[in-house]
Amino acid sequence: MTHSISAFPNLIHQFALLAVLLSVTFACKTKPPTTQNEQSVPAFSDREAYLTARQQYVQQDSAQAFDADIVLNSREKLADQKLKTMQREMLDHYKATNFFPPARYFYQSQEHIEQTDLYHLLRKMPKGGLLHLHPSASGDLHWVVNRALTEPDCYVFWDENSNKHIKGELKFFREDNVEAGFERVSTLNRQVPSFTDSLYDLLTFDQSMSEDSVDIWGAFEGHFTQLGGFFYYQPIFRDYLTAVLDTLIADGVQHVEFRAGISSHRLYDLDHPIGYYTADTMVQYHQDALRRAQQTDSDFTLKLIKTNLRFWPLDTIQQDVVQAFQLRQRYPTFIKAYDLVAEEDAGNSTLHFLDAWLMFDSLSEKYGVNLPLCLHDGESDWDLDNLYDAVTLRSVRVGHGFNLYRYPAVQQAMKEQNISMEINPLSNQILGYVRDLRVHPAVGYLAQGIQCSISSDDPGVFGYNGVTYDFWTIFLAWELDLRSLKKLAMNSITHSLLSDEEKEIAFQTWESRWSDFIDECLKQ
């Protein structure tokens, strides 16, 4: 009994402790703890005080936006008012009719866009530079079809798709060496009703690409197969490049930077073995095309970013990097950077090629030149973290960067390192990364002060030319103003690979053309 009596106070203590714990638990469930910021009444007792406080947030956002440094002159302010009036009327109309083109697949709205006054006005806007473009997929494919009709040795694969060839694939053969399934283009034009329309449709995207069952990247890469045999045919190559540049000049572009697959096994003809035309030949043909384009626009400029595919193994890319440095040494004012292209989700990561990137310092010392990177990274909806490598490697620009929103530290690094983004709005929509362009993440990047420029990626395959459609779309979807348009155009020169002296000349040209554009806006 003594034992039981001595334990009794301990039991009382335990029951008391349990009661306290139960009361605390019950209290937590019935009444959440208050926070320091929680208040039971509004923070302001009058309208003026509230609106003043609210405006402080607006001003803070405006101060950190990408275009915060742009100050419009009196003429530009008047032009901006006219543009905003046009924008407001269009947005009101779209809301009333429940039809907003940037929220729909591009091919549902393309014809409508072309009929608007805004499109015709933006066609006249000097775009500055186009910094993200793949030339084989950027020309007017009507030009390709019409040229194919005139080439007696041009054939097209006109059978069902096989493991080796795709219907619509263009290639050149000697008459006694034509591969099975290929037919002469000029012959089919005589035999097949509406052949040119059918061929054009095969070479370009259309509304059917939006169907869920479509392997969008498989179809996209198939277009490069269809066009590659035509584009890299030596007698065509320079003319094709010139045609691409002509479409850009007509669209208000004064500078372009091609992602160019320059190598010694690309060009071919019917008289020489593969390898006869060297990488130097390809560079010289690009220079020839530039001189031709300058007959139309004497101020037009072109630079090349040497590219290869991220599908290749590491040792292949290491060899290619060496060749890139050699080309950079021979053409220091023309070959300006290096990149890896193709679908990121399916290809090797940027980190996979680390041993290639680690070669850059020693190669720079060996060849006496540097070779900046302009990496395709972040073209994904997934948590694909190539952007960590882009900023760690100090890529001077990032191609796409669509999924940057996943990586706050990368966003901060891009601002600190002044790394700009090459945004391709319609490409992102057409390839399925975002459907409604109002929620394209780049609108948030601009608001955070990340510098961007606008490009069109592969407009020929997408069924349009230049970059005006992209500007039209974002002007409405992101509710931009003249200040934003001006900054985007200026960024395409500021963040180009032009030398400082070339940039100064480019800005002189652009400013003159911008003044003419303001005159056009004031006529509206």
C-alpha positions in Angstrom: 0.0 0.0 0.0 2.9 2.3 0.7 3.9 1.9 -2.9 0.5 2.8 -4.2 0.3 5.9 -2.0 3.7 7.2 -3.1 2.8 6.8 -6.8 -0.4 8.8 -6.4 1.1 12.3 -6.8 2.8 11.2 -9.9 -0.5 10.1 -11.4 -2.1 13.4 -10.5 0.8 15.2 -12.2 0.4 13.0 -15.4 -3.4 13.6 -15.5 -2.8 17.4 -15.2 -0.3 17.4 -17.9 -2.6 15.5 -20.2 -5.4 18.0 -19.5 -3.2 20.9 -20.5 -2.1 19.1 -23.7 -5.8 18.4 -24.6 -6.8 22.0 -24.0 -4.0 23.3 -26.1 -4.8 20.9 -28.9 -8.5 21.8 -28.7 -7.7 25.5 -28.8 -5.5 25.1 -31.8 -8.3 23.3 -33.7 -11.0 25.8 -32.8 -9.1 29.0 -33.0 -6.0 29.3 -35.3 -3.2 31.4 -33.9 -3.1 34.9 -35.2 -0.2 36.2 -37.3 1.5 39.6 -36.9 0.0 40.9 -40.1 -3.6 39.7 -39.4 -6.0 42.6 -38.9 -9.8 42.6 -38.4 -10.4 45.9 -40.1 -9.1 47.4 -43.4 -5.7 49.0 -43.2 -7.0 52.4 -44.4 -10.0 54.4 -43.4 -10.2 56.6 -46.5 -10.1 56.1 -50.3 -7.1 58.4 -51.0 -4.8 56.7 -48.5 -5.7 53.3 -49.9 -5.1 54.3 -53.5 -1.8 55.9 -52.6 -0.6 52.7 -51.0 -1.8 50.7 -53.9 0.0 52.9 -56.4 3.3 52.3 -54.6 3.1 48.6 -55.7 2.3 49.6 -59.2 5.3 52.0 -59.2 7.6 49.4 -57.8 6.6 46.9 -60.6 7.1 49.6 -63.2 10.5 50.5 -61.9 11.8 46.9 -62.2 10.3 46.1 -65.6 12.5 45.4 -68.5 11.6 48.7 -70.2 11.9 50.9 -67.2 14.7 52.9 -68.8 12.8 53.9 -71.9 11.5 57.5 -71.9 9.3 58.4 -74.9 9.6 61.8 -76.5 6.5 63.9 -77.3 5.9 62.4 -80.8 6.3 58.9 -79.4 3.8 59.7 -76.6 1.2 60.7 -79.2 2.0 57.6 -81.2 1.6 55.5 -78.0 -1.8 57.0 -77.4 -2.9 56.0 -80.9 -1.5 52.5 -80.5 -3.2 52.0 -77.1 -6.5 53.3 -78.5 -6.2 50.7 -81.3 -5.3 48.0 -78.8 -8.2 48.9 -76.5 -10.7 48.8 -79.3 -9.5 45.5 -80.5 -9.5 44.0 -77.0 -13.0 45.2 -76.4 -14.1 43.7 -79.7 -12.5 40.4 -79.0 -14.0 40.2 -75.5 -17.5 41.1 -76.9 -17.3 38.4 -79.5 -15.5 35.8 -77.3 -12.8 35.4 -79.9 -9.3 36.3 -78.9 -6.7 35.2 -81.5 -3.6 34.9 -79.1 -5.6 32.4 -77.0 -6.3 30.2 -80.0 -4.0 28.0 -82.1 -2.2 30.2 -84.6 -3.8 28.6 -87.6 -7.3 29.5 -86.4 -6.4 33.1 -86.5 -3.7 33.6 -89.1 -6.0 34.9 -91.9 -7.8 37.3 -89.4 -4.4 38.7 -88.2 -3.4 39.5 -91.8 -6.6 41.6 -92.3 -6.1 43.9 -89.3 -4.8 47.4 -89.4 -2.5 46.5 -86.5 -0.7 43.9 -88.6 -0.1 46.2 -91.5 1.2 48.8 -89.1 3.5 46.5 -87.3 4.9 45.2 -90.6 6.4 48.7 -91.0 7.9 48.6 -87.5 11.7 48.4 -87.6 12.3 45.1 -85.7 16.1 45.6 -85.3 17.6 42.1 -85.1 16.2 38.6 -85.3 18.5 36.6 -83.0 17.0 33.2 -83.1 16.4 31.7 -86.5 17.1 28.4 -88.3 17.6 29.2 -91.9 16.6 25.9 -93.5 13.1 26.3 -91.9 12.7 30.1 -92.3 12.3 30.8 -96.0 9.1 31.3 -97.9 8.1 27.8 -98.7 6.1 29.0 -101.7 9.5 30.0 -103.1 10.8 26.5 -102.4 7.9 24.8 -104.2 8.2 27.2 -107.2 12.0 26.7 -107.4 11.6 22.9 -107.2 9.3 23.0 -110.2 12.1 24.6 -112.3 14.9 22.2 -111.3 15.0 19.2 -113.7 16.9 17.0 -111.2 14.6 17.8 -108.3 12.6 14.9 -107.0 10.1 14.5 -104.2 9.2 11.4 -102.2 5.6 10.8 -103.1 4.9 7.5 -101.4 3.7 6.7 -98.0 6.1 7.5 -95.1 8.8 4.8 -94.6 11.5 4.3 -92.0 13.9 6.1 -94.4 11.8 8.8 -96.1 8.9 11.1 -95.5 6.3 12.1 -98.1 7.2 15.5 -99.4 10.9 15.0 -98.9 12.8 16.9 -101.6 16.1 15.7 -103.0 18.3 15.9 -106.1 19.3 12.8 -108.2 20.7 11.9 -111.5 18.1 10.3 -113.7 19.8 6.9 -113.6 20.2 6.9 -109.8 16.8 7.9 -108.4 15.8 6.3 -105.1 12.6 4.2 -104.9 9.5 6.3 -104.1 10.9 9.6 -105.5 9.2 11.2 -108.5 10.4 14.2 -110.5 8.7 17.3 -109.2 8.0 18.8 -112.6 6.3 15.5 -113.7 4.1 15.3 -110.7 3.1 19.0 -111.3 1.6 17.9 -114.7 0.0 14.8 -113.4 -1.4 15.6 -109.9 -4.2 18.1 -109.6 -3.3 21.0 -107.2 0.1 19.5 -106.8 1.9 22.7 -105.7 -0.7 23.3 -103.0 -0.4 19.7 -101.8 3.4 19.9 -101.6 3.3 23.2 -99.8 0.8 21.7 -97.3 3.2 18.8 -96.7 6.1 21.1 -96.0 4.3 23.4 -93.5 2.3 23.1 -90.3 -1.4 23.6 -90.3 -4.4 23.3 -88.0 -4.1 19.5 -87.9 -0.9 19.8 -85.8 -3.0 20.8 -82.8 -4.7 17.4 -82.5 -3.8 15.5 -79.4 -2.7 12.4 -81.3 0.0 14.3 -83.2 3.6 13.7 -82.3 4.4 17.4 -82.6 8.1 17.2 -82.4 8.2 14.1 -84.6 6.3 16.1 -87.2 8.5 19.1 -86.7 11.7 17.3 -87.2 10.2 15.6 -90.2 10.0 18.9 -91.9 13.8 19.4 -91.6 14.2 16.0 -93.3 11.8 17.1 -96.0 13.7 20.4 -96.6 17.3 19.3 -95.9 18.0 17.7 -99.3 16.8 20.8 -101.0 18.4 23.4 -98.7 21.8 21.8 -98.8 21.9 21.2 -102.5 24.9 23.3 -103.5 23.4 25.0 -106.6 20.4 26.0 -104.5 22.0 26.9 -101.2 23.0 30.5 -101.8 19.7 31.3 -103.5 17.8 29.8 -100.7 19.7 31.8 -98.1 19.2 35.0 -100.1 15.5 34.3 -100.3 15.3 33.9 -96.5 17.1 37.3 -96.0 14.8 39.0 -98.5 11.7 37.9 -96.5 13.3 39.3 -93.4 14.2 42.6 -95.0 10.6 42.9 -96.3 9.4 42.4 -92.7 11.5 45.2 -91.2 14.4 43.2 -89.9 17.9 44.7 -90.4 20.1 42.1 -88.6 19.9 38.4 -88.3 21.8 35.7 -86.5 21.5 32.2 -88.1 21.8 29.0 -86.1 23.9 27.4 -88.9 24.9 23.8 -89.2 28.3 24.4 -90.7 30.3 21.3 -91.6 32.1 19.5 -94.4 29.4 16.9 -94.9 26.4 19.1 -95.5 26.5 20.5 -99.0 26.2 18.1 -102.0 25.8 18.1 -105.7 25.5 15.5 -108.5 29.2 15.7 -109.6 31.2 15.5 -106.4 31.4 13.2 -103.4 30.2 14.3 -100.0 33.0 16.4 -98.4 34.0 18.1 -101.6 32.3 21.3 -100.3 34.0 22.2 -97.0 32.8 24.1 -93.9 34.6 27.1 -95.3 32.5 26.9 -98.5 29.4 27.1 -96.4 30.6 30.2 -94.6 31.5 31.8 -97.9 28.1 31.1 -99.3 26.5 32.8 -96.3 28.7 35.8 -97.0 27.7 35.7 -100.7 24.0 35.7 -99.6 24.6 38.6 -97.3 26.2 40.7 -100.2 23.2 39.9 -102.3 20.8 41.0 -99.6 22.7 44.2 -99.1 21.7 45.1 -102.7 18.2 45.4 -101.3 19.2 46.9 -97.9 22.7 48.2 -97.8 22.6 48.4 -94.0 21.6 44.7 -93.5 23.9 42.5 -91.4 24.3 38.8 -90.8 26.2 36.7 -88.2 26.4 33.0 -87.7 26.1 30.8 -84.6 27.6 27.4 -85.3 25.3 24.7 -84.2 25.1 20.9 -83.8 22.6 18.5 -82.4 22.3 17.6 -78.7 21.4 14.0 -79.8 25.1 13.3 -80.8 27.5 11.6 -78.3 30.0 13.7 -76.3 33.0 12.8 -78.5 31.2 14.1 -81.6 30.4 17.4 -80.0 34.0 17.7 -78.7 35.3 17.3 -82.3 32.7 19.9 -83.4 33.7 22.4 -80.8 37.3 22.2 -82.0 36.1 22.9 -85.6 34.0 25.8 -84.3 37.1 27.4 -82.7 39.0 26.9 -86.0 36.2 28.6 -88.0 36.0 31.3 -85.4 39.7 31.9 -85.9 39.4 32.1 -89.7 36.2 34.2 -89.6 36.3 36.2 -86.3 33.8 38.8 -87.5 31.3 36.3 -88.9 31.3 33.2 -86.8 30.3 34.6 -83.4 29.0 31.8 -81.1 28.2 28.1 -80.5 25.0 26.3 -79.7 23.4 22.8 -79.5 19.9 22.5 -81.0 17.0 20.0 -81.3 14.3 18.8 -78.8 15.6 19.2 -75.2 13.2 16.7 -73.6 14.4 13.9 -75.9 18.0 14.9 -76.3 21.0 14.9 -74.1 21.2 17.4 -71.3 23.5 20.4 -71.5 25.4 19.0 -68.5 26.0 15.8 -70.5 28.4 17.8 -72.6 30.3 19.3 -69.7 33.6 17.8 -70.9 33.1 19.7 -74.2 32.5 23.0 -72.4 35.6 22.4 -70.2 37.6 22.5 -73.4 36.8 26.1 -74.2 39.5 27.8 -72.1 42.3 25.7 -73.5 41.0 26.0 -77.1 40.6 29.8 -76.6 44.3 29.9 -75.6 45.3 27.7 -78.5 43.5 29.5 -81.3 43.7 33.0 -79.8 39.9 33.6 -80.0 37.0 33.3 -77.6 33.8 31.5 -78.5 30.7 32.6 -76.7 27.8 30.3 -76.1 24.2 31.1 -77.1 22.5 28.0 -75.7 19.1 26.6 -76.5 18.0 25.8 -73.0 14.7 25.8 -71.2 12.5 24.9 -74.2 10.4 22.6 -72.0 7.3 22.4 -69.8 9.0 19.9 -67.5 11.5 20.3 -64.7 14.4 20.1 -67.2 17.2 22.0 -65.5 19.5 22.9 -68.5 19.1 26.5 -67.5 21.4 26.0 -64.5 24.1 25.2 -67.0 23.3 28.1 -69.2 24.0 30.6 -66.4 26.9 28.7 -65.0 28.5 28.6 -68.4 27.8 32.3 -68.9 25.8 31.8 -72.1 25.5 35.4 -73.5 21.9 34.7 -74.5 19.4 31.9 -73.9 17.3 30.5 -76.7 13.7 30.1 -75.5 14.2 29.7 -71.7 10.5 28.8 -71.5 10.6 27.0 -68.2 12.7 29.7 -66.4 9.8 30.2 -64.1 10.8 27.0 -62.2 14.2 28.4 -61.2 14.3 31.6 -59.1 18.1 31.5 -58.7 18.6 31.3 -62.4 16.2 34.3 -62.9 18.3 36.3 -60.5 21.6 35.2 -62.2 20.2 36.2 -65.6 19.6 39.7 -64.3 22.9 40.0 -62.6 24.8 38.6 -65.6 22.7 40.6 -68.1 21.9 37.4 -70.0 19.0 38.0 -72.4 16.3 35.7 -73.6 15.4 34.9 -77.2 11.6 34.6 -76.9 9.7 32.8 -79.7 6.0 33.2 -78.8 4.3 31.5 -81.8 6.9 28.7 -81.9 6.1 28.0 -78.3 2.4 27.9 -79.0 2.6 25.9 -82.3 4.9 23.3 -80.7 2.5 22.9 -77.8 4.3 24.5 -74.8 1.5 27.0 -74.2 -1.9 27.4 -75.8 -3.1 30.8 -74.6 -0.3 33.3 -75.1 -1.7 35.6 -72.4 -0.1 33.2 -69.9 3.2 32.7 -71.7 5.7 32.9 -68.9 7.8 35.5 -70.8 5.3 38.2 -69.8 6.4 37.6 -66.2 10.1 37.6 -67.2 9.6 41.1 -68.7 7.9 42.3 -65.6 10.8 41.1 -63.4 13.4 43.0 -65.5 14.8 40.1 -67.5 15.9 41.4 -70.8 14.3 39.7 -73.9 14.1 40.0 -77.6 11.5 38.5 -79.9 12.2 35.9 -82.7 10.2 33.5 -84.8 12.5 30.4 -84.7 11.3 28.5 -87.8 8.6 30.7 -89.5 8.8 29.0 -92.9 7.8 25.6 -91.6 5.2 27.4 -89.5 3.6 28.9 -92.6 4.6 32.5 -92.3 7.5 34.9 -92.9 9.5 37.3 -90.6 8.4 38.1 -87.1 5.4 40.5 -87.4 2.9 37.9 -86.4 4.8 37.3 -83.2 4.8 41.0 -82.4 1.1 41.3 -83.3 0.3 38.5 -80.9 2.2 39.6 -77.9 1.2 43.3 -78.3 -2.4 42.2 -77.6 -1.8 39.1 -75.4 0.7 40.9 -73.1 -1.0 44.3 -73.5 2.3 46.0 -74.4 2.7 49.6 -75.3 5.1 51.6 -77.5 7.7 51.7 -74.8 7.7 47.9 -74.6 7.9 47.5 -78.4 10.8 50.0 -78.6 12.7 48.2 -75.8 12.3 44.8 -77.4 13.5 46.1 -80.8 16.5 47.8 -79.1 17.3 44.7 -77.1 17.7 42.8 -80.4 20.6 45.1 -81.2 22.0 45.6 -77.7 22.2 41.9 -77.1 23.2 40.9 -80.6 26.7 39.5 -81.4 27.6 42.6 -83.4 30.7 44.4 -82.3 30.4 47.7 -80.4 31.2 49.6 -83.5 28.7 47.6 -85.5 26.0 48.2 -82.9 26.6 51.9 -83.0 26.0 51.9 -86.8 23.0 49.5 -86.4 21.4 51.9 -83.9 21.8 54.8 -86.2 20.0 52.9 -88.9 17.3 51.7 -86.6 16.7 55.1 -85.0 16.1 56.7 -88.5 13.6 53.9 -89.4 12.0 54.1 -86.0 11.3 57.8 -86.6 9.6 56.9 -89.8 7.5 54.3 -88.0 6.4 56.9 -85.5 5.2 59.0 -88.4 3.1 55.9 -89.6 1.6 55.5 -86.1 0.6 59.2 -86.0 -1.3 58.8 -89.3 -3.6 56.2 -87.7 
